[in-house]
Amino acid sequence: MGLIRDDILAAAHRGRELIAAGIVALAGLWLMWLGGYLLFPVGAVILAICALWGVQTWRRLRFSQDQVAPGMVEVDEGQVGYLGPAFGGFVALPDLVELRILTLQGQRLWRLKQSDGQALLIPVSAAGADRLFDAFASLPGMDSQALVAAAGGKAGDGVIWRRGRGTGDVRLAGN
């Protein structure tokens, strides 16, 4: 038995990037406290960068779920893949035309639809599904707050993002 409880260690490990952003932000505050014409602006820039880093990390933490679904998600160079026991496949992000969240048999799933009509279903709670946040956030016009709300179950089933037809423009779709 260790000095620190296992659940606290697991939570600290999960939030290690947020903790790192906080530590670097403290270093920026320390530089600002030292003052001067050079250290104050450098500290302010470090603090601003850490604030952006912390917000993005917080959203990514809220997006991730406990890993209870079978299968594994891979994200590699603009391609999303799901390798599951019953189904799976790969979708290139430039070919993606629609991102939808839906519930089947009590399980929340991402539905990624390609331009040729094929769709890939990925369980929200699959291993590695937390990597989907950065992939989905890179889609043009994606609202990361809507993405976090959909993954957390706060939004109902429906379209999260859709690429416009013909013109290549992007618009957010309602539920």
Disulfide bonds with the S-S distance in Angstrom:
none
